[in-house]
Amino acid sequence: MGVAMDTAWLEVFREVARRGSFTAAAKAMGYTQSAISRQVSSLESATDALLFDRLPRGVRLTAEGHCLLGHAEAVLDRLGTARTDLAALRDLVGGRLRIGAFPTADAALVPRAIAAFQHAHAKVALSLVEGLTPNQLAQLHSGDIDLAVVSTAPSRPFDTASLDLHHLLDDTMFVALPPTHPLVGHGVLRLAQLAEERWVAGRGRVDDTLLAASMRAGFRPRIELIAAEWIAKQGLVAAGLGITLVPSLAVDATRPDIALAPLHRDDVPARAVYAATLGGLTKPPAGTAFLEFLDAAAAEVADEIASRANN
């Protein structure tokens, strides 16, 4: 088995080849002449090649030396590029970050964090994919995204054993009412006040909707209108055809001809919102930095939600 090659020997070899002298290379690199000579000899042993003819005044590359020099320069150039790229990742002047988020998190929370992050670190390539929490977790496990903004609720928890979860905020619930509804302006509402209402939901099964948590309080909503898209839900409410739940994260995205009222937390518990990464894996530097921007955005949004609920 041959001697393992040290890349430092290649650097010494390249410098000697450029300067044509062990002494000149030693002076340029801050080594002694004997240290340069030893490293060249070690490289010759590792490659089983005579790289220089030793002359009375300096050295000259042999044919084998000329052959190795091109390879040495290519290797050292690639290593230099690798060091530059690694530094760019650490210093957030390069690299990428792939984010996933559930839909209502993309109404204000995630866009604010992304905008602030890109203003501070414009050279990091950032991408976003939207999807429900189960899809985000699947993409996280498959390696398609680096970080997922996900939500959970007491009625529908997900397996957290393989995840690192960073709590961002609690997503409380509001109810969207037609502007002429008699309960508009009555402050915090209880589900009992809405027992006779016609509900608009994304699916016919309560367990598959935001109303699932209300089942724990014994509430049985009368779902008569099914609309998967948020625009359609708002249209139905604005027309006076029913009411629907609105997560606090989406409050600022509601149309102006809809009235919103906060629901009591005992009736519809808040959804916990997390930034999730895979447990046991090293986070990319951009991912660690992005968490700080998510925290700042979450604090802003939480303050706005609290202000809206109290007015």
C-alpha positions in Angstrom: 0.0 0.0 0.0 1.3 3.5 -0.9 1.9 6.3 1.5 -1.2 8.5 2.0 -0.9 11.8 0.2 -1.1 15.0 2.3 -2.7 18.0 0.4 -0.1 20.2 2.2 2.6 18.5 0.2 0.7 19.5 -3.0 0.7 23.1 -1.9 4.5 23.0 -1.2 5.1 21.2 -4.6 3.1 23.8 -6.5 5.0 26.7 -4.8 8.4 25.1 -5.5 7.4 24.5 -9.1 6.3 28.2 -9.5 9.6 29.5 -7.9 12.1 26.9 -9.1 13.8 26.8 -5.8 13.3 25.1 -2.4 14.8 28.1 -0.7 12.5 30.6 -2.5 9.5 28.5 -1.7 10.5 28.2 1.9 10.8 32.0 2.2 7.4 32.5 0.6 5.6 29.9 2.7 7.4 30.7 6.0 9.0 27.3 6.3 12.6 26.3 6.6 14.4 25.0 3.5 14.8 21.6 5.1 11.0 21.4 5.8 10.3 22.1 2.2 12.7 19.5 1.0 11.2 16.9 3.4 7.7 17.5 2.2 8.7 17.3 -1.5 10.5 14.0 -0.8 7.4 12.7 1.0 5.3 13.5 -2.0 7.8 11.8 -4.3 7.5 8.7 -2.1 3.7 8.8 -2.1 3.6 9.1 -5.9 6.6 6.9 -6.6 7.9 9.6 -8.9 10.9 11.9 -9.2 9.3 15.4 -9.4 12.3 17.7 -9.6 15.8 17.6 -10.9 18.0 19.0 -8.2 20.4 21.5 -9.9 23.3 23.6 -8.5 21.0 26.6 -8.6 17.4 25.6 -7.8 15.3 22.8 -9.2 13.5 22.0 -12.5 10.3 19.9 -13.0 10.8 16.5 -14.5 8.3 15.0 -17.0 6.6 13.3 -14.0 6.6 16.7 -12.2 4.9 18.4 -15.1 2.3 15.6 -15.2 1.5 15.9 -11.5 1.5 19.7 -11.5 -1.7 20.0 -13.5 -3.5 17.5 -11.2 -2.1 19.2 -8.1 -3.4 22.6 -9.3 -6.9 21.1 -10.1 -7.1 19.5 -6.6 -6.0 22.6 -4.8 -8.3 24.8 -6.8 -11.3 22.5 -5.9 -10.3 22.5 -2.3 -10.1 26.3 -2.4 -13.6 26.4 -3.9 -14.8 24.0 -1.2 -13.4 26.2 1.5 -15.1 29.3 0.0 -18.4 27.5 -0.3 -18.3 26.2 3.2 -17.5 29.7 4.5 -20.4 31.0 2.5 -22.7 28.6 4.2 -21.4 29.5 7.7 -21.5 33.2 6.9 -24.9 33.1 5.2 -23.6 34.5 2.0 -24.5 31.4 0.0 -26.3 28.1 0.3 -30.0 27.4 0.3 -32.9 26.8 2.7 -36.0 24.9 1.7 -39.1 25.8 3.8 -42.5 24.2 4.0 -45.6 25.6 5.8 -49.3 24.9 6.2 -51.6 27.3 4.4 -52.7 29.8 7.1 -49.1 30.2 8.2 -48.4 31.6 4.8 -50.9 34.4 5.3 -48.6 36.5 7.4 -46.3 34.6 9.7 -44.0 32.9 7.2 -44.0 35.7 4.6 -42.8 38.2 7.2 -40.0 35.9 8.3 -38.9 35.2 4.8 -38.9 38.9 3.8 -36.8 39.9 6.9 -34.5 36.9 6.3 -33.9 37.7 2.7 -33.3 41.4 3.5 -30.6 40.4 5.9 -29.2 37.4 3.9 -30.0 38.1 0.2 -27.5 35.6 -1.2 -29.1 32.5 0.5 -31.4 30.8 -2.0 -34.7 30.3 -0.2 -37.7 28.3 -1.4 -41.2 27.7 0.0 -43.7 24.9 -0.5 -47.2 25.1 0.9 -49.1 22.0 2.2 -51.0 20.6 5.1 -49.0 19.5 8.1 -49.0 15.8 7.3 -47.6 16.6 3.9 -45.0 18.9 5.3 -43.8 16.2 7.8 -43.6 13.7 5.0 -41.4 16.0 2.9 -39.3 16.7 6.0 -38.6 13.0 6.5 -37.9 12.5 2.8 -35.3 15.3 2.8 -37.3 17.5 0.3 -37.4 20.4 2.8 -35.1 21.5 5.6 -37.6 23.1 7.9 -41.4 22.9 8.2 -43.9 25.3 9.9 -46.5 22.9 11.2 -49.5 23.0 13.5 -51.1 20.5 15.9 -54.1 20.4 18.2 -55.1 18.3 21.2 -57.6 16.4 19.1 -55.0 15.6 16.3 -51.5 15.4 17.6 -48.7 14.1 15.5 -45.7 11.9 16.3 -43.0 14.1 17.7 -40.4 11.4 18.5 -38.3 12.0 15.4 -38.6 15.8 15.4 -37.0 18.8 16.9 -39.9 21.2 17.6 -39.5 24.9 18.2 -42.7 26.5 19.5 -43.6 29.7 17.7 -47.1 30.6 18.9 -50.6 29.3 19.7 -53.1 29.8 16.9 -56.4 30.7 18.5 -59.7 30.5 16.7 -62.2 33.2 15.6 -65.6 32.7 14.0 -66.5 34.5 10.8 -70.0 36.0 10.9 -72.1 37.8 8.3 -71.9 41.5 8.9 -75.5 41.7 10.0 -75.4 38.7 12.4 -76.9 39.5 15.8 -73.8 38.3 17.6 -71.5 40.8 15.9 -69.9 43.0 18.6 -70.6 40.6 21.5 -67.0 40.0 22.3 -65.7 36.4 23.0 -68.3 33.9 22.0 -69.1 30.4 23.3 -70.0 27.5 21.1 -73.3 27.2 22.9 -74.3 30.5 21.4 -73.7 29.0 17.9 -75.6 25.8 18.4 -78.3 26.6 15.8 -76.0 28.1 13.2 -75.3 26.7 9.7 -71.6 26.0 9.4 -69.3 26.3 6.3 -66.5 23.7 6.5 -63.8 22.3 4.2 -65.1 18.8 4.6 -68.3 17.1 5.7 -66.7 15.1 8.5 -66.2 17.2 11.6 -63.0 15.2 12.5 -61.4 16.4 9.3 -62.0 20.1 10.0 -60.9 22.9 12.4 -64.1 22.2 14.3 -62.8 18.8 15.4 -61.5 20.2 18.7 -65.0 21.4 19.5 -66.1 17.8 19.8 -64.3 17.5 23.1 -66.7 20.2 24.4 -69.7 18.2 23.3 -70.5 20.5 20.4 -72.0 19.1 17.3 -71.8 21.6 14.5 -74.4 21.6 11.7 -72.2 21.4 8.6 -74.4 22.1 5.5 -72.0 23.9 3.2 -68.8 22.3 2.1 -66.1 24.6 0.6 -62.5 23.6 0.5 -61.1 26.9 -0.6 -60.8 29.8 1.8 -62.1 32.3 -0.8 -65.3 30.3 -1.2 -65.8 30.0 2.5 -65.6 33.8 2.9 -68.0 34.3 0.0 -70.6 32.1 1.6 -70.3 33.9 5.0 -70.4 37.3 3.4 -73.6 36.4 1.6 -75.2 35.4 5.0 -75.4 31.7 4.2 -73.4 30.4 7.2 -70.5 30.9 9.5 -67.0 29.4 9.6 -63.9 29.1 11.8 -61.0 31.4 11.0 -57.5 30.6 12.5 -56.0 33.7 14.1 -53.1 33.5 11.6 -55.5 34.2 8.8 -57.4 37.0 10.4 -55.7 39.8 8.5 -56.4 37.9 5.2 -60.2 38.0 5.6 -62.3 40.2 3.4 -63.7 43.4 4.9 -67.4 42.5 4.6 -67.0 39.7 7.2 -67.2 40.2 11.0 -64.8 38.2 13.2 -65.4 37.3 16.8 -62.9 35.4 19.1 -64.0 32.0 20.4 -63.5 30.9 24.0 -60.4 28.8 24.3 -62.2 26.2 26.4 -64.5 25.5 23.5 -62.0 25.5 20.7 -58.5 25.0 22.0 -55.6 26.8 20.2 -53.4 25.0 17.7 -49.8 25.0 18.7 -47.6 26.2 15.8 -44.0 24.9 15.6 -41.0 25.1 13.4 -40.0 21.4 12.9 -36.7 19.9 11.8 -35.6 16.3 11.9 -34.2 15.2 15.2 -30.6 14.0 15.4 -29.5 15.9 12.3 -27.3 19.0 12.1 -29.4 22.0 11.0 -28.0 24.0 8.0 -26.7 27.4 9.2 -29.4 29.2 7.3 -32.0 27.1 9.1 -30.7 28.0 12.5 -30.7 31.7 11.5 -34.2 31.5 10.0 -35.6 30.4 13.4 -34.7 33.8 14.8 -36.7 35.5 12.1 -39.6 33.2 12.6 -39.5 34.0 16.3 -39.6 37.7 15.6 -42.5 37.3 13.1 -44.4 35.1 15.6 -44.1 37.7 18.3 -45.4 40.4 16.0 -48.3 38.2 14.9 -49.1 37.1 18.4 -49.3 40.7 19.6 -51.6 41.6 16.7 -53.9 38.6 17.5 -54.1 39.6 21.1 -55.0 43.1 20.2 -57.7 41.9 17.7 -59.2 39.5 20.3 -59.4 42.4 22.9 -61.1 44.8 20.5 
